[in-house]
Amino acid sequence: MNPIHKLTEQEYVVLALLAKGQRNARIADALCVSVRTVESHLYHIFGKLGVSSRTEAALYVLHTGLLSNTEISGITDDI
């Protein structure tokens, strides 16, 4: 089973925001949760994906195509 399928919906959102370069406090604000909750999600994400850092998690997102480079960079076609 692909490790990404083991993530909960909330963990998936946290991972996507992390990949976009958001810090824990910003992720917490966006999801209306505490920073401690975000840290807990990241701990579980790292374990499920077999990574040990934010950088490795972001690279996992890029390598698996979970989000496109455009989505991660924040560039959109909406003008």
C-alpha positions, 0 to 999 in steps of 0.5 A: 500500500502506498504510504500516502494512502495511510494519511488521514484527510487532516494529515494530507492537508498538513502535508500539502501546506508543509510542502508549500512552505508554510510554518507550523503556526501558519498551518495551525491558523489555517486549520483552526487548530493548535501548533501542538496539534500540527506538530502531532500531525507532522510526527504521524506523517513522518512515521507513515511516510518513513521520513525524518524531517520537513524537507524529506516530507516536502521532497516526498510530495514532489517525487510522488507528484502529490502536488504539482510544482505549480501548486507548491510554488503558489503560481496559478493561471488565475490572473 
